[in-house]
Each structure stands twice: as structure tokens, then as C-alpha cells.
Amino acid sequence: MDMYTEGVIMNISLRDLPAVMTVPEFAKVMRIGRNRAYCLVRERKVPVFYIGRSPRIPKDALLEYISSQVNTEGTQLRRVK
């Protein structure tokens, strides 16, 4: 299975992720809602670039965002507001 099978993410690894994702793809990877993903983009919490009017999220930006949410002890995640 891949990340697009029936809208559920199963058995994917970092190397299997595309180099660039759309916001709905980012939402699936993060297991958050599409609206929440667009909020993160709008609030500039996730770095994006645009192709026309369509935001794209590089895989490195996804990893950077995840790292920024882990506290210094590496055990708890901060709640995103």
C-alpha cells in the first residue's frame, strides 16, 4: 500500500514520501485535517513555495516542522494552536 490507498496512510517511510507535496498530501502524512493543514500554511508555520496559486510543501519542510514540535527532551509534542 502507498500513501494514497483509500485515503489512509499505511506502511510508508520517509524515503517513500514525494520530494514536494500538496497541502492535502501533507495533511494525510501528518494525519491532520485539510483545513488544519491550510491553517498551518496560512500562519507560515510550515514553509511552502507556490506553483501558480497552489502551495507546495517540500519534504524537508515537513521534517523541519516535525522537529520544531518536539521539545528539547524529545518526549512530548507541543500543542499547535
VONU-309679 format. One line per field, with one value per residue (C-alpha): x, y, z; residue number from 1. Coordinates in nm, 2 decimals, decimal comma. Example, Ala and Ser with C-alpha at 12.3 -4.5 7.8 and 13.67 -1.06 7.14 Angstrom:
BEGIN
xx = 1,23; 1,37
yy = -0,45; -0,11
zz = 0,78; 0,71
resi = 1; 2
% end
This chain:
BEGIN
xx = 0,00; 0,11; 0,01; -0,28; -0,46; -0,81; -0,71; -0,52; -0,15; -0,01; 0,35; 0,53; 0,88; 1,04; 1,22; 0,88; 0,74; 0,74; 1,00; 0,72; 0,37; 0,04; -0,14; -0,39; -0,10; 0,08; -0,24; -0,26; 0,11; 0,06; -0,28; -0,45; -0,74; -0,71; -0,84; -0,58; -0,30; -0,41; -0,41; -0,05; 0,04; -0,15; 0,01; 0,35; 0,42; 0,52; 0,75; 0,59; 0,66; 0,40; 0,34; 0,10; -0,15; -0,10; 0,12; 0,37; 0,55; 0,89; 0,97; 1,25; 0,99; 0,77; 1,07; 1,16; 0,81; 0,80; 1,14; 1,02; 0,73; 0,94; 1,06; 1,43; 1,37; 1,23; 0,94; 0,64; 0,49; 0,37; 0,01; -0,02; -0,26
yy = 0,00; 0,35; 0,69; 0,73; 0,40; 0,46; 0,79; 0,61; 0,62; 0,28; 0,14; 0,45; 0,56; 0,90; 0,79; 0,70; 1,05; 1,27; 1,55; 1,80; 1,76; 1,94; 2,06; 1,77; 1,52; 1,70; 1,66; 1,29; 1,24; 1,44; 1,28; 1,61; 1,77; 1,95; 2,27; 2,25; 2,19; 2,51; 2,70; 2,59; 2,72; 3,04; 3,11; 3,04; 2,76; 2,53; 2,67; 2,65; 2,77; 2,83; 2,69; 2,95; 2,99; 2,63; 2,60; 2,31; 2,18; 2,03; 1,71; 1,89; 2,15; 1,86; 1,72; 2,07; 2,13; 1,79; 1,86; 2,21; 2,05; 1,82; 1,97; 1,95; 1,63; 1,47; 1,30; 1,54; 1,73; 2,09; 2,15; 2,36; 2,65
zz = 0,00; -0,05; 0,10; -0,15; -0,09; 0,02; 0,18; 0,46; 0,52; 0,57; 0,57; 0,43; 0,52; 0,48; 0,16; 0,01; 0,06; -0,25; -0,26; -0,28; -0,15; -0,20; 0,12; 0,11; 0,08; 0,37; 0,57; 0,51; 0,60; 0,93; 0,99; 1,04; 0,86; 0,53; 0,69; 0,97; 0,71; 0,52; 0,85; 0,92; 0,57; 0,61; 0,95; 0,80; 1,04; 0,75; 0,48; 0,13; -0,22; -0,48; -0,83; -0,96; -0,67; -0,54; -0,23; -0,23; 0,08; 0,04; 0,23; 0,42; 0,54; 0,67; 0,86; 0,99; 1,11; 1,30; 1,46; 1,57; 1,75; 1,96; 2,29; 2,40; 2,59; 2,28; 2,46; 2,43; 2,15; 2,19; 2,10; 1,78; 1,82
resi = 1; 2; 3; 4; 5; 6; 7; 8; 9; 10; 11; 12; 13; 14; 15; 16; 17; 18; 19; 20; 21; 22; 23; 24; 25; 26; 27; 28; 29; 30; 31; 32; 33; 34; 35; 36; 37; 38; 39; 40; 41; 42; 43; 44; 45; 46; 47; 48; 49; 50; 51; 52; 53; 54; 55; 56; 57; 58; 59; 60; 61; 62; 63; 64; 65; 66; 67; 68; 69; 70; 71; 72; 73; 74; 75; 76; 77; 78; 79; 80; 81
% end
